[in-house]
Amino acid sequence: MKIINQTKKPKDFKYRQSKKPIICYPKPNHYNVNLKLLQSLRTDLILINEIIISPRDAKTFRVKKGDFFRIECIDGPQVGDLNLFNALNLEEKFYSGKTRALYGTHLSTGDQMLSSFPYLRPLTTITYDTLDWYGFDKYGASVHDVIGTRCDPYTSKLLNGNDYDFCCHSNLIRALFNEQNISIKKAELLVHDVLNVFMCTGFTRDTHEYFMKASPVRPGDYLEFFANIDLLGVLSSCPGGDCSIEHSSDHSKCFPLKISVFSSNKLNADEISFAPVSSYNQNHGLK
């Protein structure tokens, strides 16, 4: 946190600190996702499937390439932790860190969720966000973050000495275990850092520590996605509820979440550019 200072400032410290920042990953033109086309497709959607996720639990869902899905708040303020996989290859999964590096700490309309190495391509494109009005508040907080990893029993044990089995990490494991008929160990290796849907978070101004606050989400709010490839999704209804008090316990009031999957009457696959996996040769200087 850089709050313990044991060294003297050099004479030129002001000069060193005065250097202007530059964006690490300026997005090239091909990151234009043709949002107008995707948003025209969403005006004529056909409901295919609905799944209700109980509080402190998780479920899997499947979305075909070219279809849409929504994560919706239905009964009360509730955040969710989302994992995404290539439905045909679970080794290709959501890469939170690289998505954050390219799009920022919080996602919204037009942003894409990128997959892991060595694939690195869009899994989804966000097409509608009913909370886009929130922006960044006076604390520097916003919604739908790719900062936090997910609540988990290991950190809970480390900090509090408690064994709690219904953190999002464990919820995601159970759902994958049941869906894929794999071992708990294999499922745990597949679970990855999440998109914190509806969660309101930021960094404190002084120590830059990760914080959460009450989510502004209300029944009827949703986050909508376009599937750039065939997807297996897993969503956990977080034990923290709206994350206004705590997580990793049964103390918070929690509500279910709904996943809806849609196809579009207007979809013409020839109009949409679906990105292939990375064309990097993977030699890594060894050949």
Summary of the structure (lengths in Angstrom):
residues: 287
radius of gyration: 20.0
end to end distance: 41.2
largest distance: 66.0
contacts: 882
relative contact order: 0.27
helix: 19%
strand: 30%
